[in-house]
Amino acid sequence: MPTPISIDSAKMQSGKYRAFVDPPIIGIGDTPGDTVTWTNATTDKVTLWFPNGGRVFDPPPISSFSNFSNSLIDIPAGTARTLTIKGAGGRPGPDHGYYKYSVYCEQVRDFAQGNSEPGLHVP
């Protein structure tokens, strides 16, 4: 089943903006071919860094992408990026575990947070 994640910003009472990931922590299961989509609902680019993503996802079809540990995935304002859970075609599936990732938001010039640091767990 596809899993949607929204990256957005909100103005705090102090007048300063804060970026957040909703939901901040998700469980994605371990079904090969299912997808997770990060949608950028901010007014500027966000950058996703998922250092252990190769243990969970197939590499994204981005020409500048070399591997999860040292590559960043840019998500322009108003667009989305989808990653596919690995294991289709009889290949090994995702490694079970808990994985933290980071989202940097250009609009607020800071990292997005949820109620905690963004993360996902398999299964």
C-alpha positions in Angstrom: 0.0 0.0 0.0 1.4 3.5 -0.9 2.5 5.6 2.1 2.2 9.4 1.7 4.4 11.8 3.8 4.0 15.6 3.6 6.7 18.1 4.2 5.2 21.5 5.1 5.9 24.6 7.0 3.9 26.6 9.6 4.3 30.0 11.1 4.8 29.8 14.9 3.4 32.3 17.3 6.8 34.0 17.4 6.4 34.8 13.7 9.2 32.4 12.7 8.5 29.5 10.3 9.2 25.9 11.2 9.3 23.0 8.8 7.8 19.6 9.7 7.2 16.1 8.4 3.8 14.6 8.7 3.6 11.9 9.9 7.0 12.1 11.6 7.3 8.4 12.2 5.8 5.7 10.0 5.7 2.0 9.7 5.9 0.9 6.0 5.6 -2.9 6.2 7.9 -5.1 4.1 5.9 -5.7 0.9 8.2 -5.4 -2.1 7.0 -2.9 -4.6 5.0 -0.8 -2.2 6.0 2.9 -2.3 6.6 5.8 0.1 6.1 9.3 -1.3 7.4 12.5 0.2 5.5 15.6 -1.1 7.0 19.0 -0.7 4.2 21.4 0.3 6.6 24.3 1.1 7.4 27.2 -1.1 11.0 26.2 -1.8 13.1 23.2 -2.4 13.6 20.5 0.3 16.4 17.9 0.3 15.9 14.4 1.6 18.9 12.4 3.0 18.2 8.8 3.9 21.6 7.4 4.7 20.5 3.8 5.2 17.9 3.9 2.5 19.6 1.2 0.5 18.5 -1.3 3.2 14.9 -0.5 2.6 14.4 1.0 -0.9 15.4 0.5 -4.5 17.6 3.3 -5.8 15.5 6.2 -7.2 15.6 6.9 -10.9 17.6 10.1 -10.6 20.6 10.5 -12.9 22.8 12.2 -10.2 22.0 9.5 -7.6 25.0 7.2 -6.7 23.9 5.6 -3.4 21.9 6.4 -0.3 24.8 7.0 2.0 26.2 10.0 0.2 23.4 11.2 -2.1 20.8 13.8 -1.5 17.4 13.7 -3.2 16.0 17.2 -4.0 12.3 17.7 -4.0 11.3 21.1 -5.7 8.4 23.0 -4.2 5.0 21.5 -5.1 6.4 18.2 -6.3 7.0 14.8 -4.8 9.6 11.9 -4.9 8.6 8.3 -4.5 10.8 5.5 -3.3 9.9 1.8 -3.9 10.4 -0.8 -1.2 13.1 -3.3 -2.4 12.5 -7.0 -3.1 10.5 -7.1 -6.3 11.4 -9.8 -8.8 12.5 -12.3 -6.1 15.4 -10.0 -4.8 15.9 -9.8 -1.1 13.4 -7.5 0.6 13.9 -4.7 3.1 15.9 -5.2 6.3 13.8 -4.9 9.3 14.7 -2.1 11.7 14.2 1.6 12.6 15.7 4.2 10.2 16.1 7.9 10.8 16.3 10.3 7.9 16.7 14.1 7.4 14.8 16.7 5.4 16.4 20.1 4.9 13.9 22.9 4.0 15.2 25.9 2.1 12.2 28.0 3.0 13.1 28.0 6.7 16.8 27.3 6.3 16.6 24.5 8.8 15.8 20.8 9.1 12.2 19.6 9.2 11.0 17.9 12.3 7.7 16.3 13.3 6.8 15.6 16.9 10.2 14.1 16.8 13.0 13.4 14.3 11.6 11.9 11.1 11.9 8.1 10.9 10.4 4.9 9.6 10.3 1.3 10.7 10.1 -1.9 8.8 7.8 -3.7 9.3 
